[in-house]
Amino acid sequence: MSLDVASENSNSLNEEVKKVIDVIRPAIQADEGDIALHEVNEETCEVTVELFGACITCPASDQTLKAGIERILKDRVPGVTSVRNIGETLEQNETSVSL
């Protein structure tokens, strides 16, 4: 499956992002991690993902996110502005559960 989904203009931004994530997911899974698409903001073109498994504790996960996932998405899906890991938001705000 090709990473170049830009030619498929009939697809929404969300669908194009999903296709690219499905292509790069096996590489992340090979290192015992995983990635899930959380949201694509159609207005800002910001993509929010969640990293799982070994990615949670991996010191290179920020590098994987920015130099790998974000770069590939920006290259292959016109309009994508940034990629953010939902786990970063949860860490900054403690947990998703308030006591």
C-alpha angles and dihedrals in degrees: 000000000000122000091217105097096150092098091062095080094163090072123087120244089254092055092048092050091049091053093052093046089051088055096048096039095085091059090053092045090052087067091049094259133107141200132215127191109238104175144342112207103214092198100050096023089227115151120212118199136172121226118211141184118013090359090073094066099025113117089211096055093101089053091047090050098048105028095034117025098027094044093049093047093048090048096046105033115051113224100026106136103181145345122227130188111230088213089067090060092049092050092051092050094042104239137344089249121074121207 
